[in-house]
Amino acid sequence: MITGDQALTACHVAGQVNIVSKPALILCTTKNSEGYEWASPDESDIVEYRENAVEALSEAYDLCIGGDCIEMLQKTSGILKVIPHVKVLQGCLLSKRNS
């Protein structure tokens, strides 16, 4: 599912329409903004982001990413390892697209 909604909203809607059936994790920056982590919508589950662990992680969770993390993934080999396992993709804001 690709949407312009915020990642939390996108995960909720995806669950309502049965796009996600497992617990969701959203790729986001860490609290100190020094790295990336997977976090459940209520932040009760936090998993360190490691591009080599994405396939195994997707067996237990439905993965969601936002537009800000796509930029990071494009700068690394992560894009090729992560995107095939993503169920929900939150797009960038219109203002970012036009800049």
N, C-alpha and C positions, 0 to 999 in steps of 0.2 A: 504494500500500500504506500503510495506517495501522497503527501499532503502538505499544505501550507500551515496547518495548525501547529501549535507548540508540541513538543515531544510528549509531554504528559497527556495532553488532550488526545493526541494521535494514538497513543497506546490504549487509552480508555476506549476510544471509538473502535479501534481494531479489535478489542476484546468483545465489544457489543455486537459486532457483525461477524464474529468467529474467524477473523484473520489470524489472531493469535489465540492459542489454546493452552500454552504453557505460561508460567510466570514470565513477565517481561523484564528485560534489563535495557537501560538507556545508556549509550556511550556519552560521557560528559567529562568536563575537566575536573580534576581533583579540587578539593576545597582551597588548597594553596596555589592552584593554577599552574603547578609545575609538571603536571602529567595528565593522564587520562585514566578513567575507571568506568566500569559498568555499574550502574546503580538501579535498584528497583524503584518504581515510582514513589514508594513511601520511604525510600532510602534505608530499608531494613536489611537489604542485601547489598553489599559492596564487594566488587571483584576487581582486582587490579587488571588494567588493560595490558594484554600481551598478544601481539598479532598471531603468534604461533598457537595460542590456546583457543582461538575463536571457534574453530570447528567443534571441538569438544564441548565448549560452553553452549553452543547452539543446540546440543542434544538435550540439555536440561532447561534451557530458557529460549524464549522468542526475543530476538535482538532488535533494537530500535536505535537509529542514529539520527542526529540533527545536522543541519547544514553546516554549522560551525565545525563539527568533527569531520565532515567530508573534506574540508580544506586540509586538515592534518593528515588524513588518510591518503590524499593525493600526493602529498610530499614524501610519502614513504611507500614501501611495497604493501602496506596494509590494505590499500584499496582493493587489491586483487584477492586478498585473503578474507576480508570482512564482508564486502558487498554480497557475495553469493549466499551468505547466511542471514542476511537482514530481512526481517518481515515488514518493518515499518520504517519508512524514510521520511523524515520531516524536512521539507525543503527550506531554502533560504528565504528571507524576507524580500518583498518586492523592491524595497529601497536598496537592498544590497545588490539585487540583480541589475538595477539600473545604474549603479555607480561603477 
